[in-house]
Amino acid sequence: MAENAVPATEVKSLETLQQELAAKRADLLEAQRGHRAGELANPRILGAYRREIAQILTEINQRKGTN
């Protein structure tokens, strides 16, 4: 689990989730660039970023479906 993970009990607004999604996508892009350049120390972080993005997208889609 990521070191700055949020407890599952915390409720976030849809806008906050979308901002978090944009930030995670930017982080993933930077990590991918670093990986291609051979500068990334831990390539497993790529999978962690993708997993976090998927979790955020799932939450967003669930909320859009219930509204």
N, C-alpha and C positions, 0 to 999 in steps of 0.2 A: 504494500500500500504506500502511496506517496506520503512524504513527510508533512505536507500541508493539506492533508485530506480533511474534509469537513465531516463531522458526525452525521450519521444518517437521519437523525432526528431533526436536524435544522431544515426549515422550510424556506425555500428561496423563491423569489418572484420570477416570472417568465423572462422579464427583461434582464435580471441578474444572470439567469442561466444562459441567455444568449450572449451576454458579455463574456461570461466564463468560457463559452464555446469558442468565441473568436480568439480569446487569449490562448486557449489550448491548441487551436489550429495553428496559430502563429508560432507557438513553442515547438510543435511538431515539425513545421516547415524549417525552422532554424536547426533542429536536431538532425533532420534529414540532410540538410546542407553540410552540417558538420560531419556526418557519417560519410558522405560522398568525398569529402576532403580529407578523410582519415583523421579528423580531430576529435571525434566522439569517443570518450573513454569507455562508456558503457552502452553498447548498442541495444540492450534490453529496454532502455528508456523509450525507444520508438514504440514498442508494443504497449508500454504503459500509457503513453500519450494517446495511442489509438483506442485503447480500452476506456480511458477517461472520456474521450470524445464520444464514443458509443454510448456510454452511460448518460452523459448529458443529453445527447440526442433522444435517447429513449425517454428520459424524463420530460423533455419538451414535447415530444409527440404524444405522450400520455396525457399531459395537461391540455393540449390542443384538442384531443379527442373527447375530453370530459366537459369542455366548456361549450 
